[in-house]
Amino acid sequence: MQKIMKKVARVMAFLARMSLWLSGIGLVLMTAFITYQVFGRFVLNNTPTWTESWSILIMGWFIFLGAAVGTREGYHLSFDVLLYILPQSVKNVLYTISDIVIAAFGLGMIYYGVQLLDKTWQSTIPNIGISGGWAFVSIIMGGVLMTLFSIERILRRACGMVTARFGETELPEEDR
């Protein structure tokens, strides 16, 4: 089972790496668009109207993709004080409960994101001329990745691949 999980972990690591790259590119693009908007408004006296709409769309992508990667790496918000005094077996149970809750949250993001997408698909974002539903695709994708990464963490833990700290694994750094 560990051999299969190591292969799965490599695929998930690739997904996480690509998500992180897309998040970084999105952050740079959003910053460039907002900089151009400020330059156009105050220097050229001609404000580009498309920059804000695109920036908001891009911001959704880098937030939700980055949050999913944070889930995989164990960097989400947690309260660890009690974990310092508990035995490892109890810690593993609590970690698994945490991952189940995160997976449920991801499933909720998918479910409600699809509803939002369905209700807004027929509308158009005026400044850029695309469907308003695209604003919610990032929520759905973030939910899919959060759910996948949480399930992966649960399965790795069941195979004995997660050690004492939340984000540590037996995989070499380059395979994470």
N, C-alpha and C positions, 0 to 999 in steps of 0.2 A: 504493500500500500504506500510505503514511503517513496518508492521509485515513481509511482504515478503522481503523488503529491508534489514531488520535486519538479516534475514536468509541468504540472498545473501551475506551480509557483513561478516557474520561469515565464509561462505565458502571461500570468497575472502581473508579473514584474514588468514585462514588455508593455502591457496595457497601461500600467501605472506610469511608466517612463514616458510613453507617448502622451498621456493625459497631462503630465507635468509640463512637457514641452509645449503642448497646445495652450496650456494655461499661461505659461511664460510669454509665448508669442502674443496671446490675447492681451496680456497686461501691457506689453510694449505697444501694440497697435492702439489700444485705447488711450494710452498716454500720448501717442503721436497725434491721434485724432483731436483730443482735447487741446493739445498745444496748438494745433492748426486752427482750431476754433477761436482760441484766445487771440492768436496772431491776426486772424482775419477780422475779428471784431475790433481790436484796438489799434492795429497797425494799418490794415487795408481798408478799414471802415466798411467791410462787406462780410458779414457773418455767414459762414457756410452752415446751412441748416441740417445737413445730413449727418454731421459728425456726432451730435448728441444721440441720435437714434441708434447709430451703429455702435457707439460706445456702450450704451446700455445693454444691447444684445450681447456684445463681446464680454461685458462684465459678468453676465449670467453664466457664460461658458467657463471663464477662468475661476469663478467662485465655486461652482458645482463640481467641476473636474478636479480642482485643487482639494476640495473637501473630501472627495472620494479617495484621492491618494493619501490624504491625512488619515482616513479610516484604515486603509491597508497598512500603513506604517505605524499605526497606534498613537498618532499625535492628536487625536481628538480630545476634547475637554473631558477630564476625568478627575476624580477625587481619590488620591492614592494613599492618604495618611494611614488608613486602616490596613492597607495591604502590606505595610512594613512589618506588622506583627503576626500576620496570619501564615499558616503553613502553605507550602506550594500547592498542595491539592485543593485547598479552599480558594486560593488565588485563581487557579485554573477554572474553577466553577464560576467564580465572579467574572472573570474575563469572558467566559463563554456566554454568560447571561448578558453582559454588555454587548457582545457581538450580535446576539439574537435581537436585542433591542435596536441596534443600529440597522440590522437587516430589515426589521419591521418598518423602521423609519424610511429606509430606501424604497421598500415596497409601497409605502404611502406616497412617497414622492412620485413614483411611477403612476400609481392609480389616479391621484389628483392632478398630476401633470397632464395625463392623457385627457382628463375631463376639461382642463383649462385649454389645452390645445384644440380640442373638438369645438369648444364654444367660441374660440377666437380665430379659427382657421379662415373663415369667410371675410374677416375684416382685413384691412390693409394698413400698414404703417405708412402714413402719408409722405414723409420726407424721403423714404427709401423705396417705396413701392413693393414691398414684399408682404406676405401674409403675417398677420399678427400672431398666428400660432407658432411661428419660429421663436418667439420669445420664451416659449415653454418647452421647447425641445431640449434645452440644456438641463432643465429640471429632471426630465425623464431620463436622459443619459446619465446624469449624476446619480439618480436613484438606482439605475441598472448597475453602475459601477460600484456604488456603496454596497448594494446587496451581494454582488459577486465577491467583492473583497472581504466582506464579513463572513460569508459562507466559506471562503478559502481559509480564513483565519481559524474558524471553528474546526474545519477538517484537518488543517495542519496541527492544531492542538490535539485533536483526537489521535493523530498519528505520532504524537510525541515530538513534533518538530519545533515547538515553541518553548523557549526556556523561561527563566524566572521573570525577566522584564517583558513588558507588554509588546514591544516592537521587535524583540530579538528573535532570530530564527537560526537554525543550524545551517542554512544556506550561506555560501560565501557571499560577500558584499556585492560582487559583480553579478550574481544571479538573482538578487532581490528585485 
